[in-house]
Each structure stands twice: as structure tokens, then as C-alpha cells.
Amino acid sequence: MSSKVAEEALGYEQARDELIEVVRRLEAGGTTLEESLALWERGEELAKVCRRWLDGARARLDAALAEEEETADEEGE
């Protein structure tokens, strides 16, 4: 399974929880430069996954609100 496919399989909560753990480990220190870079890169990937989920949720909300507004306009005519 490619990295991109694995990322897309992650749910929002899974990606968020792993991102929290990555940040915790980076803030705690005690890792080598190479480990820190790998953690940072993983954090960036996870942040993108979370952003895609949130953007998708926003689009769904916007569509639902637009549909509701359209329905209200039709009923008001």
C-alpha cells in the first residue's frame, strides 16, 4: 500500500490523534535530528489529511446550507 493510499485510508480522528502524538514527541525533545525530521515530515502529511477532511466537511456543510436556503426561497415565493 502506497503512502498516499494509507493516508487517504486514515479517518480524521486517527490522523488528528497521530498528529497530536507527533507534536508531543517533537516538543518533548530527546530525538536525533534524523528522527525529528522524520517526525516533522509525518506531521506535515497528517496535517494535510486533516485539512482534506475538514475541507470536505466544510464543502458538505456549505452545500447543505445552500440547499436549505434554496428550499426556503422557493417556499417564500
PyMOL Python script that loads the backbone (N, CA, C, O; Angstrom):
from pymol import cmd

cmd.read_pdbstr("""\
ATOM      1  N   MET A   1       0.859  -1.171   0.000  1.00  0.00           N
ATOM      2  CA  MET A   1       0.000   0.000   0.000  1.00  0.00           C
ATOM      3  C   MET A   1       0.902   1.229   0.000  1.00  0.00           C
ATOM      4  O   MET A   1       1.807   1.344   0.826  1.00  0.00           O
ATOM      5  N   SER A   2       0.647   2.150  -0.936  1.00  0.00           N
ATOM      6  CA  SER A   2       1.475   3.346  -1.004  1.00  0.00           C
ATOM      7  C   SER A   2       1.153   4.278   0.155  1.00  0.00           C
ATOM      8  O   SER A   2       0.109   4.163   0.798  1.00  0.00           O
ATOM      9  N   SER A   3       2.070   5.198   0.406  1.00  0.00           N
ATOM     10  CA  SER A   3       1.889   6.150   1.500  1.00  0.00           C
ATOM     11  C   SER A   3       0.627   6.979   1.294  1.00  0.00           C
ATOM     12  O   SER A   3      -0.118   7.218   2.245  1.00  0.00           O
ATOM     13  N   LYS A   4       0.379   7.424   0.052  1.00  0.00           N
ATOM     14  CA  LYS A   4      -0.788   8.250  -0.239  1.00  0.00           C
ATOM     15  C   LYS A   4      -2.072   7.475   0.015  1.00  0.00           C
ATOM     16  O   LYS A   4      -3.018   8.016   0.588  1.00  0.00           O
ATOM     17  N   VAL A   5      -2.115   6.223  -0.401  1.00  0.00           N
ATOM     18  CA  VAL A   5      -3.302   5.393  -0.171  1.00  0.00           C
ATOM     19  C   VAL A   5      -3.501   5.202   1.326  1.00  0.00           C
ATOM     20  O   VAL A   5      -4.630   5.274   1.813  1.00  0.00           O
ATOM     21  N   ALA A   6      -2.421   4.959   2.060  1.00  0.00           N
ATOM     22  CA  ALA A   6      -2.522   4.778   3.508  1.00  0.00           C
ATOM     23  C   ALA A   6      -3.041   6.047   4.170  1.00  0.00           C
ATOM     24  O   ALA A   6      -3.859   5.974   5.087  1.00  0.00           O
ATOM     25  N   GLU A   7      -2.572   7.218   3.714  1.00  0.00           N
ATOM     26  CA  GLU A   7      -3.042   8.482   4.276  1.00  0.00           C
ATOM     27  C   GLU A   7      -4.526   8.668   4.026  1.00  0.00           C
ATOM     28  O   GLU A   7      -5.263   9.092   4.916  1.00  0.00           O
ATOM     29  N   GLU A   8      -4.972   8.348   2.801  1.00  0.00           N
ATOM     30  CA  GLU A   8      -6.373   8.525   2.467  1.00  0.00           C
ATOM     31  C   GLU A   8      -7.260   7.569   3.250  1.00  0.00           C
ATOM     32  O   GLU A   8      -8.442   7.852   3.449  1.00  0.00           O
ATOM     33  N   ALA A   9      -6.718   6.446   3.697  1.00  0.00           N
ATOM     34  CA  ALA A   9      -7.487   5.480   4.470  1.00  0.00           C
ATOM     35  C   ALA A   9      -7.670   5.936   5.912  1.00  0.00           C
ATOM     36  O   ALA A   9      -8.540   5.430   6.621  1.00  0.00           O
ATOM     37  N   LEU A  10      -6.851   6.895   6.347  1.00  0.00           N
ATOM     38  CA  LEU A  10      -6.957   7.396   7.714  1.00  0.00           C
ATOM     39  C   LEU A  10      -8.204   8.250   7.869  1.00  0.00           C
ATOM     40  O   LEU A  10      -8.488   9.110   7.035  1.00  0.00           O
ATOM     41  N   GLY A  11      -8.938   8.008   8.931  1.00  0.00           N
ATOM     42  CA  GLY A  11     -10.043   8.887   9.258  1.00  0.00           C
ATOM     43  C   GLY A  11      -9.510  10.151   9.909  1.00  0.00           C
ATOM     44  O   GLY A  11      -8.348  10.210  10.313  1.00  0.00           O
ATOM     45  N   TYR A  12     -10.355  11.152  10.007  1.00  0.00           N
ATOM     46  CA  TYR A  12      -9.935  12.416  10.602  1.00  0.00           C
ATOM     47  C   TYR A  12      -9.407  12.219  12.018  1.00  0.00           C
ATOM     48  O   TYR A  12      -8.333  12.713  12.361  1.00  0.00           O
ATOM     49  N   GLU A  13     -10.160  11.500  12.833  1.00  0.00           N
ATOM     50  CA  GLU A  13      -9.769  11.322  14.231  1.00  0.00           C
ATOM     51  C   GLU A  13      -8.452  10.570  14.359  1.00  0.00           C
ATOM     52  O   GLU A  13      -7.630  10.895  15.216  1.00  0.00           O
ATOM     53  N   GLN A  14      -8.247   9.565  13.511  1.00  0.00           N
ATOM     54  CA  GLN A  14      -6.986   8.819  13.540  1.00  0.00           C
ATOM     55  C   GLN A  14      -5.815   9.728  13.186  1.00  0.00           C
ATOM     56  O   GLN A  14      -4.790   9.726  13.867  1.00  0.00           O
ATOM     57  N   ALA A  15      -5.974  10.507  12.114  1.00  0.00           N
ATOM     58  CA  ALA A  15      -4.907  11.406  11.687  1.00  0.00           C
ATOM     59  C   ALA A  15      -4.636  12.458  12.754  1.00  0.00           C
ATOM     60  O   ALA A  15      -3.479  12.758  13.050  1.00  0.00           O
ATOM     61  N   ARG A  16      -5.697  13.019  13.335  1.00  0.00           N
ATOM     62  CA  ARG A  16      -5.549  14.033  14.376  1.00  0.00           C
ATOM     63  C   ARG A  16      -4.822  13.469  15.590  1.00  0.00           C
ATOM     64  O   ARG A  16      -3.918  14.107  16.128  1.00  0.00           O
ATOM     65  N   ASP A  17      -5.216  12.275  16.021  1.00  0.00           N
ATOM     66  CA  ASP A  17      -4.588  11.676  17.193  1.00  0.00           C
ATOM     67  C   ASP A  17      -3.108  11.383  16.950  1.00  0.00           C
ATOM     68  O   ASP A  17      -2.271  11.609  17.824  1.00  0.00           O
ATOM     69  N   GLU A  18      -2.795  10.876  15.751  1.00  0.00           N
ATOM     70  CA  GLU A  18      -1.393  10.610  15.443  1.00  0.00           C
ATOM     71  C   GLU A  18      -0.610  11.924  15.357  1.00  0.00           C
ATOM     72  O   GLU A  18       0.539  11.991  15.793  1.00  0.00           O
ATOM     73  N   LEU A  19      -1.221  12.953  14.801  1.00  0.00           N
ATOM     74  CA  LEU A  19      -0.566  14.265  14.723  1.00  0.00           C
ATOM     75  C   LEU A  19      -0.285  14.815  16.118  1.00  0.00           C
ATOM     76  O   LEU A  19       0.781  15.383  16.355  1.00  0.00           O
ATOM     77  N   ILE A  20      -1.209  14.654  17.021  1.00  0.00           N
ATOM     78  CA  ILE A  20      -1.009  15.086  18.405  1.00  0.00           C
ATOM     79  C   ILE A  20       0.187  14.363  19.015  1.00  0.00           C
ATOM     80  O   ILE A  20       1.002  14.971  19.710  1.00  0.00           O
ATOM     81  N   GLU A  21       0.285  13.071  18.752  1.00  0.00           N
ATOM     82  CA  GLU A  21       1.412  12.285  19.273  1.00  0.00           C
ATOM     83  C   GLU A  21       2.733  12.735  18.657  1.00  0.00           C
ATOM     84  O   GLU A  21       3.746  12.812  19.351  1.00  0.00           O
ATOM     85  N   VAL A  22       2.728  13.030  17.366  1.00  0.00           N
ATOM     86  CA  VAL A  22       3.946  13.512  16.702  1.00  0.00           C
ATOM     87  C   VAL A  22       4.395  14.833  17.340  1.00  0.00           C
ATOM     88  O   VAL A  22       5.573  15.009  17.650  1.00  0.00           O
ATOM     89  N   VAL A  23       3.461  15.740  17.529  1.00  0.00           N
ATOM     90  CA  VAL A  23       3.793  17.032  18.135  1.00  0.00           C
ATOM     91  C   VAL A  23       4.312  16.832  19.555  1.00  0.00           C
ATOM     92  O   VAL A  23       5.286  17.468  19.957  1.00  0.00           O
ATOM     93  N   ARG A  24       3.669  15.957  20.309  1.00  0.00           N
ATOM     94  CA  ARG A  24       4.112  15.689  21.682  1.00  0.00           C
ATOM     95  C   ARG A  24       5.553  15.200  21.693  1.00  0.00           C
ATOM     96  O   ARG A  24       6.363  15.650  22.503  1.00  0.00           O
ATOM     97  N   ARG A  25       5.869  14.276  20.788  1.00  0.00           N
ATOM     98  CA  ARG A  25       7.232  13.726  20.729  1.00  0.00           C
ATOM     99  C   ARG A  25       8.243  14.798  20.326  1.00  0.00           C
ATOM    100  O   ARG A  25       9.343  14.859  20.874  1.00  0.00           O
ATOM    101  N   LEU A  26       7.866  15.636  19.374  1.00  0.00           N
ATOM    102  CA  LEU A  26       8.781  16.704  18.957  1.00  0.00           C
ATOM    103  C   LEU A  26       9.012  17.701  20.085  1.00  0.00           C
ATOM    104  O   LEU A  26      10.140  18.140  20.312  1.00  0.00           O
ATOM    105  N   GLU A  27       7.943  18.058  20.790  1.00  0.00           N
ATOM    106  CA  GLU A  27       8.070  19.010  21.893  1.00  0.00           C
ATOM    107  C   GLU A  27       8.866  18.439  23.054  1.00  0.00           C
ATOM    108  O   GLU A  27       9.553  19.178  23.760  1.00  0.00           O
ATOM    109  N   ALA A  28       8.780  17.136  23.255  1.00  0.00           N
ATOM    110  CA  ALA A  28       9.495  16.500  24.359  1.00  0.00           C
ATOM    111  C   ALA A  28      11.001  16.494  24.119  1.00  0.00           C
ATOM    112  O   ALA A  28      11.794  16.455  25.060  1.00  0.00           O
ATOM    113  N   GLY A  29      11.385  16.534  22.835  1.00  0.00           N
ATOM    114  CA  GLY A  29      12.811  16.508  22.516  1.00  0.00           C
ATOM    115  C   GLY A  29      13.393  15.122  22.737  1.00  0.00           C
ATOM    116  O   GLY A  29      12.661  14.143  22.885  1.00  0.00           O
ATOM    117  N   GLY A  30      14.702  15.051  22.758  1.00  0.00           N
ATOM    118  CA  GLY A  30      15.369  13.781  23.003  1.00  0.00           C
ATOM    119  C   GLY A  30      15.467  12.899  21.774  1.00  0.00           C
ATOM    120  O   GLY A  30      15.879  11.743  21.872  1.00  0.00           O
ATOM    121  N   THR A  31      15.091  13.431  20.609  1.00  0.00           N
ATOM    122  CA  THR A  31      15.227  12.642  19.392  1.00  0.00           C
ATOM    123  C   THR A  31      16.402  13.174  18.583  1.00  0.00           C
ATOM    124  O   THR A  31      16.803  14.330  18.723  1.00  0.00           O
ATOM    125  N   THR A  32      16.936  12.322  17.749  1.00  0.00           N
ATOM    126  CA  THR A  32      18.034  12.759  16.895  1.00  0.00           C
ATOM    127  C   THR A  32      17.483  13.700  15.821  1.00  0.00           C
ATOM    128  O   THR A  32      16.272  13.805  15.626  1.00  0.00           O
ATOM    129  N   LEU A  33      18.381  14.367  15.145  1.00  0.00           N
ATOM    130  CA  LEU A  33      17.967  15.251  14.070  1.00  0.00           C
ATOM    131  C   LEU A  33      17.198  14.473  13.005  1.00  0.00           C
ATOM    132  O   LEU A  33      16.162  14.929  12.521  1.00  0.00           O
ATOM    133  N   GLU A  34      17.706  13.309  12.649  1.00  0.00           N
ATOM    134  CA  GLU A  34      17.042  12.489  11.627  1.00  0.00           C
ATOM    135  C   GLU A  34      15.648  12.069  12.088  1.00  0.00           C
ATOM    136  O   GLU A  34      14.702  12.119  11.302  1.00  0.00           O
ATOM    137  N   GLU A  35      15.504  11.659  13.333  1.00  0.00           N
ATOM    138  CA  GLU A  35      14.194  11.276  13.876  1.00  0.00           C
ATOM    139  C   GLU A  35      13.251  12.474  13.897  1.00  0.00           C
ATOM    140  O   GLU A  35      12.075  12.359  13.552  1.00  0.00           O
ATOM    141  N   SER A  36      13.780  13.625  14.305  1.00  0.00           N
ATOM    142  CA  SER A  36      12.965  14.839  14.341  1.00  0.00           C
ATOM    143  C   SER A  36      12.472  15.218  12.958  1.00  0.00           C
ATOM    144  O   SER A  36      11.313  15.600  12.795  1.00  0.00           O
ATOM    145  N   LEU A  37      13.338  15.118  11.961  1.00  0.00           N
ATOM    146  CA  LEU A  37      12.930  15.422  10.586  1.00  0.00           C
ATOM    147  C   LEU A  37      11.859  14.453  10.100  1.00  0.00           C
ATOM    148  O   LEU A  37      10.897  14.859   9.449  1.00  0.00           O
ATOM    149  N   ALA A  38      12.029  13.176  10.417  1.00  0.00           N
ATOM    150  CA  ALA A  38      11.039  12.175  10.019  1.00  0.00           C
ATOM    151  C   ALA A  38       9.696  12.456  10.704  1.00  0.00           C
ATOM    152  O   ALA A  38       8.641  12.337  10.082  1.00  0.00           O
ATOM    153  N   LEU A  39       9.741  12.824  11.975  1.00  0.00           N
ATOM    154  CA  LEU A  39       8.510  13.161  12.694  1.00  0.00           C
ATOM    155  C   LEU A  39       7.851  14.396  12.089  1.00  0.00           C
ATOM    156  O   LEU A  39       6.634  14.430  11.908  1.00  0.00           O
ATOM    157  N   TRP A  40       8.649  15.401  11.779  1.00  0.00           N
ATOM    158  CA  TRP A  40       8.109  16.622  11.193  1.00  0.00           C
ATOM    159  C   TRP A  40       7.439  16.319   9.852  1.00  0.00           C
ATOM    160  O   TRP A  40       6.340  16.802   9.578  1.00  0.00           O
ATOM    161  N   GLU A  41       8.109  15.513   9.016  1.00  0.00           N
ATOM    162  CA  GLU A  41       7.535  15.154   7.722  1.00  0.00           C
ATOM    163  C   GLU A  41       6.219  14.398   7.892  1.00  0.00           C
ATOM    164  O   GLU A  41       5.256  14.641   7.166  1.00  0.00           O
ATOM    165  N   ARG A  42       6.190  13.485   8.849  1.00  0.00           N
ATOM    166  CA  ARG A  42       4.951  12.740   9.114  1.00  0.00           C
ATOM    167  C   ARG A  42       3.861  13.692   9.598  1.00  0.00           C
ATOM    168  O   ARG A  42       2.701  13.573   9.204  1.00  0.00           O
ATOM    169  N   GLY A  43       4.241  14.628  10.447  1.00  0.00           N
ATOM    170  CA  GLY A  43       3.278  15.616  10.928  1.00  0.00           C
ATOM    171  C   GLY A  43       2.687  16.430   9.792  1.00  0.00           C
ATOM    172  O   GLY A  43       1.489  16.711   9.786  1.00  0.00           O
ATOM    173  N   GLU A  44       3.518  16.813   8.827  1.00  0.00           N
ATOM    174  CA  GLU A  44       3.032  17.555   7.669  1.00  0.00           C
ATOM    175  C   GLU A  44       2.038  16.720   6.872  1.00  0.00           C
ATOM    176  O   GLU A  44       1.005  17.231   6.440  1.00  0.00           O
ATOM    177  N   GLU A  45       2.342  15.444   6.677  1.00  0.00           N
ATOM    178  CA  GLU A  45       1.427  14.547   5.955  1.00  0.00           C
ATOM    179  C   GLU A  45       0.099  14.429   6.691  1.00  0.00           C
ATOM    180  O   GLU A  45      -0.968  14.492   6.080  1.00  0.00           O
ATOM    181  N   LEU A  46       0.171  14.258   7.996  1.00  0.00           N
ATOM    182  CA  LEU A  46      -1.043  14.119   8.799  1.00  0.00           C
ATOM    183  C   LEU A  46      -1.864  15.399   8.793  1.00  0.00           C
ATOM    184  O   LEU A  46      -3.092  15.348   8.743  1.00  0.00           O
ATOM    185  N   ALA A  47      -1.198  16.539   8.843  1.00  0.00           N
ATOM    186  CA  ALA A  47      -1.903  17.820   8.794  1.00  0.00           C
ATOM    187  C   ALA A  47      -2.655  17.959   7.472  1.00  0.00           C
ATOM    188  O   ALA A  47      -3.768  18.484   7.447  1.00  0.00           O
ATOM    189  N   LYS A  48      -2.059  17.494   6.377  1.00  0.00           N
ATOM    190  CA  LYS A  48      -2.729  17.546   5.076  1.00  0.00           C
ATOM    191  C   LYS A  48      -3.967  16.658   5.067  1.00  0.00           C
ATOM    192  O   LYS A  48      -5.008  17.034   4.527  1.00  0.00           O
ATOM    193  N   VAL A  49      -3.848  15.483   5.667  1.00  0.00           N
ATOM    194  CA  VAL A  49      -5.001  14.577   5.753  1.00  0.00           C
ATOM    195  C   VAL A  49      -6.125  15.261   6.531  1.00  0.00           C
ATOM    196  O   VAL A  49      -7.278  15.258   6.098  1.00  0.00           O
ATOM    197  N   CYS A  50      -5.786  15.840   7.669  1.00  0.00           N
ATOM    198  CA  CYS A  50      -6.795  16.527   8.480  1.00  0.00           C
ATOM    199  C   CYS A  50      -7.420  17.685   7.704  1.00  0.00           C
ATOM    200  O   CYS A  50      -8.635  17.879   7.740  1.00  0.00           O
ATOM    201  N   ARG A  51      -6.595  18.442   7.010  1.00  0.00           N
ATOM    202  CA  ARG A  51      -7.090  19.577   6.235  1.00  0.00           C
ATOM    203  C   ARG A  51      -8.063  19.115   5.145  1.00  0.00           C
ATOM    204  O   ARG A  51      -9.088  19.756   4.913  1.00  0.00           O
ATOM    205  N   ARG A  52      -7.739  17.995   4.475  1.00  0.00           N
ATOM    206  CA  ARG A  52      -8.643  17.484   3.441  1.00  0.00           C
ATOM    207  C   ARG A  52      -9.989  17.082   4.044  1.00  0.00           C
ATOM    208  O   ARG A  52     -11.044  17.369   3.479  1.00  0.00           O
ATOM    209  N   TRP A  53      -9.939  16.414   5.198  1.00  0.00           N
ATOM    210  CA  TRP A  53     -11.193  16.033   5.862  1.00  0.00           C
ATOM    211  C   TRP A  53     -12.009  17.265   6.239  1.00  0.00           C
ATOM    212  O   TRP A  53     -13.220  17.306   6.019  1.00  0.00           O
ATOM    213  N   LEU A  54     -11.345  18.265   6.805  1.00  0.00           N
ATOM    214  CA  LEU A  54     -12.060  19.475   7.229  1.00  0.00           C
ATOM    215  C   LEU A  54     -12.592  20.258   6.033  1.00  0.00           C
ATOM    216  O   LEU A  54     -13.695  20.801   6.087  1.00  0.00           O
ATOM    217  N   ASP A  55     -11.811  20.318   4.953  1.00  0.00           N
ATOM    218  CA  ASP A  55     -12.289  20.987   3.741  1.00  0.00           C
ATOM    219  C   ASP A  55     -13.510  20.269   3.180  1.00  0.00           C
ATOM    220  O   ASP A  55     -14.460  20.909   2.727  1.00  0.00           O
ATOM    221  N   GLY A  56     -13.482  18.940   3.211  1.00  0.00           N
ATOM    222  CA  GLY A  56     -14.622  18.160   2.741  1.00  0.00           C
ATOM    223  C   GLY A  56     -15.855  18.387   3.604  1.00  0.00           C
ATOM    224  O   GLY A  56     -16.971  18.495   3.096  1.00  0.00           O
ATOM    225  N   ALA A  57     -15.645  18.456   4.900  1.00  0.00           N
ATOM    226  CA  ALA A  57     -16.762  18.707   5.811  1.00  0.00           C
ATOM    227  C   ALA A  57     -17.340  20.094   5.565  1.00  0.00           C
ATOM    228  O   ALA A  57     -18.558  20.273   5.571  1.00  0.00           O
ATOM    229  N   ARG A  58     -16.467  21.078   5.348  1.00  0.00           N
ATOM    230  CA  ARG A  58     -16.926  22.444   5.076  1.00  0.00           C
ATOM    231  C   ARG A  58     -17.738  22.484   3.786  1.00  0.00           C
ATOM    232  O   ARG A  58     -18.777  23.141   3.729  1.00  0.00           O
ATOM    233  N   ALA A  59     -17.275  21.789   2.753  1.00  0.00           N
ATOM    234  CA  ALA A  59     -17.990  21.756   1.476  1.00  0.00           C
ATOM    235  C   ALA A  59     -19.373  21.123   1.652  1.00  0.00           C
ATOM    236  O   ALA A  59     -20.357  21.596   1.084  1.00  0.00           O
ATOM    237  N   ARG A  60     -19.437  20.054   2.439  1.00  0.00           N
ATOM    238  CA  ARG A  60     -20.736  19.407   2.684  1.00  0.00           C
ATOM    239  C   ARG A  60     -21.681  20.328   3.440  1.00  0.00           C
ATOM    240  O   ARG A  60     -22.870  20.395   3.131  1.00  0.00           O
ATOM    241  N   LEU A  61     -21.149  21.040   4.435  1.00  0.00           N
ATOM    242  CA  LEU A  61     -21.979  21.992   5.184  1.00  0.00           C
ATOM    243  C   LEU A  61     -22.459  23.125   4.294  1.00  0.00           C
ATOM    244  O   LEU A  61     -23.630  23.504   4.337  1.00  0.00           O
ATOM    245  N   ASP A  62     -21.551  23.667   3.485  1.00  0.00           N
ATOM    246  CA  ASP A  62     -21.923  24.752   2.579  1.00  0.00           C
ATOM    247  C   ASP A  62     -23.012  24.302   1.610  1.00  0.00           C
ATOM    248  O   ASP A  62     -23.960  25.042   1.347  1.00  0.00           O
ATOM    249  N   ALA A  63     -22.873  23.076   1.076  1.00  0.00           N
ATOM    250  CA  ALA A  63     -23.875  22.550   0.152  1.00  0.00           C
ATOM    251  C   ALA A  63     -25.216  22.374   0.847  1.00  0.00           C
ATOM    252  O   ALA A  63     -26.259  22.693   0.277  1.00  0.00           O
ATOM    253  N   ALA A  64     -25.194  21.870   2.068  1.00  0.00           N
ATOM    254  CA  ALA A  64     -26.443  21.680   2.810  1.00  0.00           C
ATOM    255  C   ALA A  64     -27.101  23.017   3.119  1.00  0.00           C
ATOM    256  O   ALA A  64     -28.320  23.151   3.011  1.00  0.00           O
ATOM    257  N   LEU A  65     -26.299  24.007   3.503  1.00  0.00           N
ATOM    258  CA  LEU A  65     -26.847  25.336   3.791  1.00  0.00           C
ATOM    259  C   LEU A  65     -27.404  25.986   2.531  1.00  0.00           C
ATOM    260  O   LEU A  65     -28.449  26.634   2.584  1.00  0.00           O
ATOM    261  N   ALA A  66     -26.723  25.823   1.399  1.00  0.00           N
ATOM    262  CA  ALA A  66     -27.204  26.380   0.143  1.00  0.00           C
ATOM    263  C   ALA A  66     -28.522  25.722  -0.257  1.00  0.00           C
ATOM    264  O   ALA A  66     -29.444  26.388  -0.727  1.00  0.00           O
ATOM    265  N   GLU A  67     -28.597  24.407  -0.064  1.00  0.00           N
ATOM    266  CA  GLU A  67     -29.828  23.691  -0.389  1.00  0.00           C
ATOM    267  C   GLU A  67     -30.974  24.156   0.509  1.00  0.00           C
ATOM    268  O   GLU A  67     -32.102  24.337   0.049  1.00  0.00           O
ATOM    269  N   GLU A  68     -30.674  24.345   1.786  1.00  0.00           N
ATOM    270  CA  GLU A  68     -31.688  24.819   2.728  1.00  0.00           C
ATOM    271  C   GLU A  68     -32.163  26.216   2.350  1.00  0.00           C
ATOM    272  O   GLU A  68     -33.357  26.510   2.408  1.00  0.00           O
ATOM    273  N   GLU A  69     -31.233  27.068   1.966  1.00  0.00           N
ATOM    274  CA  GLU A  69     -31.575  28.437   1.568  1.00  0.00           C
ATOM    275  C   GLU A  69     -32.424  28.422   0.300  1.00  0.00           C
ATOM    276  O   GLU A  69     -33.385  29.182   0.182  1.00  0.00           O
ATOM    277  N   GLU A  70     -32.066  27.552  -0.650  1.00  0.00           N
ATOM    278  CA  GLU A  70     -32.817  27.435  -1.893  1.00  0.00           C
ATOM    279  C   GLU A  70     -34.230  26.967  -1.615  1.00  0.00           C
ATOM    280  O   GLU A  70     -35.182  27.479  -2.203  1.00  0.00           O
ATOM    281  N   THR A  71     -34.377  26.005  -0.728  1.00  0.00           N
ATOM    282  CA  THR A  71     -35.695  25.499  -0.354  1.00  0.00           C
ATOM    283  C   THR A  71     -36.522  26.598   0.309  1.00  0.00           C
ATOM    284  O   THR A  71     -37.710  26.743   0.021  1.00  0.00           O
ATOM    285  N   ALA A  72     -35.903  27.360   1.183  1.00  0.00           N
ATOM    286  CA  ALA A  72     -36.608  28.446   1.868  1.00  0.00           C
ATOM    287  C   ALA A  72     -37.035  29.519   0.875  1.00  0.00           C
ATOM    288  O   ALA A  72     -38.124  30.078   1.006  1.00  0.00           O
ATOM    289  N   ASP A  73     -36.194  29.816  -0.118  1.00  0.00           N
ATOM    290  CA  ASP A  73     -36.542  30.800  -1.124  1.00  0.00           C
ATOM    291  C   ASP A  73     -37.724  30.334  -1.961  1.00  0.00           C
ATOM    292  O   ASP A  73     -38.612  31.125  -2.280  1.00  0.00           O
ATOM    293  N   GLU A  74     -37.740  29.048  -2.320  1.00  0.00           N
ATOM    294  CA  GLU A  74     -38.830  28.501  -3.110  1.00  0.00           C
ATOM    295  C   GLU A  74     -40.138  28.521  -2.327  1.00  0.00           C
ATOM    296  O   GLU A  74     -41.197  28.769  -2.904  1.00  0.00           O
ATOM    297  N   GLU A  75     -40.079  28.266  -1.037  1.00  0.00           N
ATOM    298  CA  GLU A  75     -41.277  28.265  -0.208  1.00  0.00           C
ATOM    299  C   GLU A  75     -41.792  29.683   0.007  1.00  0.00           C
ATOM    300  O   GLU A  75     -42.989  29.884   0.214  1.00  0.00           O
ATOM    301  N   GLY A  76     -40.906  30.657  -0.040  1.00  0.00           N
ATOM    302  CA  GLY A  76     -41.279  32.043   0.177  1.00  0.00           C
ATOM    303  C   GLY A  76     -41.864  32.712  -1.049  1.00  0.00           C
ATOM    304  O   GLY A  76     -42.432  33.800  -0.951  1.00  0.00           O
ATOM    305  N   GLU A  77     -41.735  32.076  -2.198  1.00  0.00           N
ATOM    306  CA  GLU A  77     -42.246  32.694  -3.436  1.00  0.00           C
ATOM    307  C   GLU A  77     -43.738  32.628  -3.532  1.00  0.00           C
ATOM    308  O   GLU A  77     -44.315  33.102  -4.511  1.00  0.00           O
TER     309      GLU A  77
END
""", "prot")
cmd.dss("prot")
cmd.show_as("cartoon", "prot")
cmd.util.cbc("prot")
cmd.orient("prot")
